[in-house]
Amino acid sequence: MALPHRCGGPHRLDRGWIDSRPRPALESVVRAVHRLTLPRALHPGAWWLWALGMAVAASRTRNPVLLVLILAVTGFVVAARRTDAPWAHSFTAFLKLGLMVIGIRIVLQALLSTRSQGNVVLFTLPQIPLPDWAAGVKLGGQVTLEAVVTALYDGGQLAVMLCCIGAANALASPRRLLKSLPGALYEMGVACVVALTFAPQLVTDARRIRAARRLRGRSRGSFRTTAMPVLEGALDRSVELAAAMDSRGYGRTAQVPRRQRRITGLCVLLGLLGILLGVYALLTDSLAFPFALTALAIGLLLAVGALGIGRQRVTRTRYRPDPWALPEWLVTAAGAAAAAVMVVAAVRGVHGLLLAGPLVVPPIPLLPVLGVLIGLAPALAAPPVRQGAAA
């Protein structure tokens, strides 16, 4: 029997030669699994697409059971995949904002509701008489239980949609999202990154100025005595930043024909118009479903084409661009699937999305529940995050 090679080469056995080196296919599989399990930050665009899909799902129903389920799904994903960065705690702020929206909606409904919205009177408020031209509108009067419950469901729908946006803010880094903008939106992304960088510095300067005034024995100070030094420091930093960016080539654009610029602007305008019309039709059911999808698809195509054409004006490179791999596709598909199931259920008139009345016991429709539960996939499909580092 021949001796084995020192570097892990072929071994001579009784049954023939066996190559002990790992095969290329096996190596690729191992590397793919390693990339999936390696802690890294998911692409911020994937989180936003998933959150928008969950928001669309919430916009198709007023069933409180489904709304609470959507809120629970988004909250679970945020708790499982958020980092310890300062902006990662914004989901709680959006929850408080949602509760405030519900409270405002109930108060307005109590002040402006009429007896025609229900027969169960809770209490009566002092009513303010209005002129004849304001017929149909009242301030105060009887407040019915049906009106309050309807306001609760409507406010809950808007609150859950806001919480979905809050989930995207808690999971996606705003700086990385702005850096991922296409080349046509490069100037806007740079402006937003600069604003996000220097805005916290204003608060730090104000605290430093107040501390310096207290050390000099001046415990009281007006707004002008604090605002002027802060404004002066902000202007100095802006001039220094502008000089540094100009020396590094920021703002350089390529020469493009005037006709191409006009075509790009027209495509952007028509694309945004189509997107707004399609989204409005899908959310309000004011137009036919095929027409809404057609307008949305044409608007997206025109907007993407305009961004592709406008990208030629800016020539730049990316340092360590965020990858778009299998986890990003799975997270995006989860949000799209949840939105698609809810939209299809609403078009087909599945029982349970809309309640027959405000005092009816909310049913639990099976198909929408399964569609919302698909939104839990990012808790498993997204790679684990590294704590202690901003994503």
N, C-alpha and C positions, 0 to 999 in steps of 0.2 A: 504494500500500500504506500502511495506517495505521500510525502509530508505536505500539509496545507501551506498555502502561501501566507506570508506574514501580514500582508495588507488586506486580508479578507478575500483572497482570490478563490478560484475553484478548488474544491476538495475532491480527492480521489476516493470513491467508495466502491463497494462491491456492485451496486446497482447502476453505476455510471457516474458521469460528471454532473455535479449540481452547483450552479452558480449561487454563491452565498450573498452576492451584492443585491441591494434592493432594486426592484424593477422600476422603470420610469413611470409606468401607470400607477404603481403603488405609491411612489413618491409624490405624484401629483395629487392623489387622493388624500394622503397624509397632510400635505401642505394646505389643501383646501379646507380640511377639517380644522387644522390649526388656525387658519385665518378666521374661520367662523367662531371659534372659541376664544380667540385672542381678545383681551379687553381693548376696546377702542371706542371712539365716539362715532355714533351713527351720523350719516349725512343729514344736515339740518333740513334739507328739502324733503327728505322722506318723512320726518316727523310732522312737518307742516301739511303734507299731503294726507297723511293718516288722520291728523286732527281735523282737517277740512272735511274729510269723508265722514267722520263721526258727527261733525256739526250739521252736515247735510242730512244725515240720518235723524238727528234730533229735530230738524225743521219739518219733517214729514209726519210728525205725530204730536198729539196733545195728551196721549195716554200717560198718566203720571207713573205707571209701573214701568213703561219703556223709558221714560225720561230719567227715572231714578236708576234704571239699569245702565243707561248710557253714561250717566255720571259716575256710577260705581266702576265701570270698565275703564274709563279715562283716568280716574283716580288710582286704580290699581296699577295701571301701566306707568303712571308718573311715579308712584312709590317704588316700583320695581326697577326703573331705568333712569331715574334722574341722578345728577351728580350733586356734589356739595358746593357748587359755584353759587355766587350771590343771586344770580337771576334764576336759579333753579327752584327758588321758594315762591315764585310768583303764582303758583296754582292756588295757594291759600288766599292771596289777595283777590283773585278772580272769583273764588267762592264767596267771599264777603261782598264783592260787587254784585254777584248774582242774587244774594239775599236782599241787598238793597234794591235791586230792580224789582224783585217780587213785592217788597213792601211798598214801593212807589206805585206799582201797578194796582195793588189792592186799595190804596188810599185814593187814587184817582177814580177807580171804579166805584168806590163808596160815595165819593162826592158827586159824580156825574151819572150814576146809574139811574134807571127809571124803573117804575113798577112793572113795566112790560117784560123785564128780564127775569121775573120770578114772582112767586106768590108767598114765599116764606119770609116774612119781614123780621129782620133781626132787631133793628132799632131805627129811630127816626131822628134825623139831624135838622137843625134849623135851615129852612129853605130861603134862599135869596131870590126875590122876584127878578126876572129878566125881561127885556123889551120884547115886543111882538116879533121883530126880525130874527130873534134867537129861539124861534119855536123848535121844539125837539131837544133842546139842551137845558139842563137844570143844574143848579148848584145846591146840594143838600137834599133834604127830603128823606124818603124811606130808603133804607138799604136792605136789599134782599140777600138771602143766603145763596141763591143761584148766581147772582152777580158777583159775589165775593169768591165763590168757588171757580167761576169762569176766569176771573182775574188771576186767581192762584195758578190755574193751569196755563194760561197764556204767559204770565210772568215766569213760570217754571220752564217753559220751552225756551224763552230767550235767555234765561239764566244758565241752562245747560249748554246752549250754544256758546255763550261767553266762556264757560268753563272748558269747553273743548279748545277754544283759542288759548286759554290760559295753560292748558296742557302742552300745547306747542311751544309757548314761551318758556315753560319750565324744562322742556326736554331739549330744545334746539338753542345753541349758542347764537345770539344775535350777530356777533362779529363774523362767525364762520358762515352764517347765512348770507350776510351782505357780501362777503368775499366770493360766494358762489354765484353771484348774479351774472348774467350774460354780459358780453362786452358792450352791448348797446346801452346798458344801464350802469356802465362803469363809473361815470361822474357822480351819479346819485349814490352809488354804493360808497364811494370815497367820502362824500359829504356826510353820510350817515355814520360811517365809522369814525370820522373826526368828531362828530357831535357826541357820539357815545363815549368817546375817549376823554373829551374835555369837559363834558357836563358834570361828572362827579368832582372834577377839580375845582369848580366854582363853589361847591359846598365846603370843600376843604379850605379854600381861601377865606371864605366867610368865617369859619370857625377859628382859623389862625388869627384873623384880624380882631375878632372879639376877645380872644385870649390875650393878645398883645395889648389891647385897650384896658383889660382888667389888670394886667401887670403894671400899667402906668397909673392905676388908681382911678380910671374912668369907667365906672360901672354902668353908666347910662350912655346910650348912643342912639342917634337917629338912623333912619334907613339910608339917608344920603351919605353919612360918614362910613357906612359899611359897603354900600353899593359902588361908590366911586373907586376905592382901591381894588375891589373885585373886578370892575370893568376895565380898569387900567391894566391889571395883570392879564386879563383875557385878551386884550388887544395886543399886548406885547407877545404873548405866546402865539397868537394867530399870525403875526408878522413873521416871527421866527419859523413857524411851521410852513408858511407860504414860501419863504425863501428856500427852506430845505427841500420841499416838494418840487419846486421849480428846478433846483440843481440836480434832482434825480430824474427829471424827465416827465413828471406828472403833468397831465393836461395836453400832451402832444397828440394830435389827431392827424390822420391821413387825409389827403385831398380826395374828395369824391365829387362826381358831377352834381350839379344842382337838380337835375331831373331825378337822379337817384334819391336825393334827400327828400324831394317832394313825394315821390312814390312811397318811400318809407313812412313818412308822416301820415299819408293817406291810409296806408295799410294799418298803422297803429290805431288811428281813429276809428276806422271801420271794424277792426278786430275788437277793440274795447266796447264798441257799441253792440256788436253781436254777442259778446260775453255777458254784458249787462242784461241784454234782452233775454238771453237764454236762461240765465240764473234767476232773473225775476219771474219768468214764466214757470220755471220748475218749482220755485218756492211758493208761489201764490196760486198755481193752477188756473191762471187767467187765460192762457192760450193752450192750444192743442199740444199734447206731449210730443208728437213727431216734429212739429214746427219748433218747439223749444230746443229739442236735441239738435236739429239742423242748424238753428241760429248759433247755438253754443259751439258746435263743431266748426262751423265756418269762421266764427270769431277767433277760436283758438288757432286755427290754421293761419289766418291772416296775421295774428299777433306773433306767432312763432316765426313766420316768414319775415315779418318786419324786423324782428330781433336778429334774425340771421343776416339780413341785408345791412342793418345798422352796425353789426359787429365789425364790418370791414373798416369803419372809421377809426377803430381803436386797435392798436397792435400792442399786445402785452403778453407776458408769460406768467405762469402760476408756479409758486413755490409750494411744493407738497400739496397738490390738490386733493380734496376729499374724495375718497374712492366711492364708487357706486357699484356695489357687489350684490350678492344674493340676499343678505339681510335687508338692504334697502328696498329691493324688489318685493320681499315678503311683507315688510311693514307697509309699503304703499298699497300692495294688493289687499291687505287686511282692511284698510280704510275704504278703499274703492268697493270692496265686496259688501261691507256694511252699508254704505250709501246706496249701492245698486239694489240690494235686497229690499231696503226700505222704500226706494222709489218705485220699484216694480210692484211691491205690495200696495202702495198708495194708488198706483194706476189701475191695478186690478180690483181695487176696492175691498181689500182684505178687512174683515171685521175686527175691530179693536184698535185701529190706529186713531180714529176719531170717535169720541164718545157720543152716544145718542142724546145725552143730556148731562148737565153738570152734577146732578145728584145720583147718577147711575154708578153702580159698582164697576170699577175699571176691569175689563177682561184681560186675559193674558194670551195674546195670539202667539202661536208656536213659531211661524215662519219669521216674523220680525224679531222675536227673541233670539232665534238662532243666528240671524244676520248680525244683531248687535254683539253677540258673544264672539263672533269672528274677530271683532276689534281687540280681543285679548291676545291675539297672536304676537304683537310686538313684545309682550312681556317675556316671551320665549325666543322669538326669532331674532330680536335685536341683540347684538353682542353685549357682554357685560361691560360696565363702565369702570374706569379707574378712579377711585376716590382719592381726593387730595389734589386733583388737577382739573382745571376747567376744560370742559369738552369743547 
